[in-house]
Amino acid sequence: MQINGVNIEDTFAEAFPMWMTRLIITADSLHWAQVAGNYTAGLAISVVGCSCEAGIDTILQETDTPDGRPGVAVLIFAFTHEALEKTLLTRIGQAVLTTPTTACYNGLESADRVKTGAKVRYFGDGYQASKIIGSRRFWRIPTADGEFVVEEAFGVAKGVGGGNFLILGENRLAALKAAEAAAAAIGTAPGVIAPFPGGICRSPSRPGSRYKNLRASTNAAFCPTIRTRLESKLPENVQAAYEIVLDGVSEQAVDNGMRLGILAACLPGVIKITAGNYGGKLGPYHFHLHQILKGETA
């Protein structure tokens, strides 16, 4: 298959289940909501070395938030229910509570809920107060600019992590331009994030390492400077590659994000688009590139 002269390899991306949640963060201005969202997702790049993977999913208008203020929706993914609950408490308490004018609400309807706000309330040192609206309880914690409102419980559910594709370019500039276009396109897709810096990963990894204390190491087959020392996966006319990794609330969300990203990446100077998999041993979700682009998947 070729799109705009770019070869799309007949392969699949291998992804795996993760626990996820969705926060709605609001503030007096969109600027401060985005600041809180970015800090909440700070250093949440890859579960290889971080407690979670996170990013801003979408910008919310005043009509889309519980308190009628501008906001952002943040998706957070972790390998286990326990890890997600722990990092949620840390990130709301450290990044959202401290940002001027913010509030934080549950953005995921699920029967499985964690009472993160009920724990954050103790920062109020006894001066916190609760408010019940319908079936939802909120906590009001006094702050120096007024009060921080946080929902008592947040829904958690199973999501999909590790969707991916790799952009192989004739030079670094061409590959990077294509990766930037892919990341921008994925940013328009609901329910999916690309958690690496700017949505782009320059250091694709593989499970395991020759060093026993490492759980993952560089995917050397895509590194151009050492192509003569191993069995390289780079064609001779490729000088740079970038990986795009996606996490989503569902298979369909990842499928849609990958489709948009791949189509946007088919630019001049891109030789090939492929994906990372390990023969089906890493995870149960397989996103076949040709099927995605033909619209034959979820």
Buried (B, 14 or more C-beta within 10 A) or exposed (E): EEBEEBBBBEBBBBBBBBBBBBBBBBBBEBEBBBBBBBBBBEEBBBBEEBBBBBBBBBBBEEEBBBEEBBBBBBBBBBBEEEBBBBBBBEBBBEBBBEBBBBBBBBBBEBEBBBBBBBBBBEBBEEEBEEEEEEEEBBBBBBBEEEBBBBBBBBBBBEBBBBBBBBBBBBEBEBBBBBBBBBBBBBBEBEBBBBBBEEBBBBEBBBEEEEEEEEEBBEBBBBBBEEBEEEEBBBEEEBBBBBBBBBBBBBBBBBBBBBBBBBBBBBBEBBBBBBBBBEEEEBBEBBBBBBBBBEEEBE
